[in-house]
Amino acid sequence: MTDEPTTGSWRLLRPLLFQLDPELAHHLSLSLAGHWARLLDQFSTQSARPGPSALIRHRMGIEFPNPLGLAAGLDKDATAVQAWQRMGFGFVEVGTVTAHPQPGNPRPRLFRFPSQAALVNRMGFNNHGATCMARRLRALHASGQLRRPLGVNIGKSKRTAPEDAAADYQHSFAALSDWADYVVVNISSPNTPGLRNLQSIEDIKRIISALQRLNQRRTTPRPLLIKLAPDLAEQATIDCARAALEEGCAGLILTNTTIDFTALPNPAADLSGGLSGRPLFARSTARLAAVRAALGDQVVLIGVGGILSPQDAAEKIAAGADLIQIYTGLIYHGPALVRRILREGLAAVSD
């Protein structure tokens, strides 16, 4: 696994952004990207250039122009969807969004570790809520500006008790499923107290069954996926995956961030949250390969965690991913990473 060299304008822009507080830099970048894309859309009806036909993937009844997507967490409120399309992503996943608006955890809550090409976040699902996102996505649909498959990642509201989690997820699904091509059930963020405890066979069945009661009333049911943590034991991961599939899930996203900080140099004793980036790659890829080996080819697996180069992307596909996603790699290497992964990491990988 190798790091992607920082190239082009990002080589100049990144040092400036990295002088800012990480969360401030994130919001500034998101705002600028959104404004840039909306401005371009005023002068062009083609917001995303078509890619090579060899990169097209058909999964879950959806046509993905290419297998590289934006991971959830970067655009929690779906404010810059057009920008991600213009960068060349084959699909975009927004959220994590919750039924109720919430401010998230106290600041500071986002930390960079450049030497390890890593981030630690303890954001806590800060977002404006499912109803607000639904209004935004409805407007994008009405204007014809969605030209890539869109996933919506939903999480449990912090104020909702674990025993009421199914109803909380139902609220978000009901508000957003009309505008999503697929829906992801996030039960694996380390930043909402008790959320990871829902990674049990019983809770997964309870939550997915509740969502399917709504989903199967739709004229066109939405593919459901669950997102699991890399810190589960291998057999527990496989058991949770089987439980989700038994309730009708189309697949899984492997993996979320890790709470293992041993790869960091002298991490502060009070450091908490989820670690992403290069230290996550080996662990998340191993979980992906184990689930693929256990469950075979019928389940859709989206691989995420530590992809920072075209080589990493190819290794994730080789481990069994149908589709892949990036987040931290985009922070460290900029939009050019998308084009390089498509050109060098995925172009030679057959479907």
ABEGO torsion letter per residue (X at the ends): XBBBBBBEAAAAAAAAAAABBAAAAAAAAAAAAAAAAAAAAAABABABBBBBAAABBBBGGBBBABABBBBBGABAAGAAAAAAAAAGBABBBBOBBBABBBAEBBOBABBBBAAAGBBBBAAGGBBAEAAAAAAAAAAAAAAGABABBBBBBBBBBAABBAAAAAAAAAAAAAAAAAABABBBBBAABAABBGAAAABBAAAAAAAAAAAAAAAAABABBBBBBBBBBAABBAAAAAAAAAAAAAAGBAEBBOBBBBABAAABBGBBAABBEBBBEAAAAAAAAAAAAAAAAAAEAABBBBBBEGBABAAAAAAAAAAGBABBBBAAAAAAAEAAAAAAAAAAAAAABBX
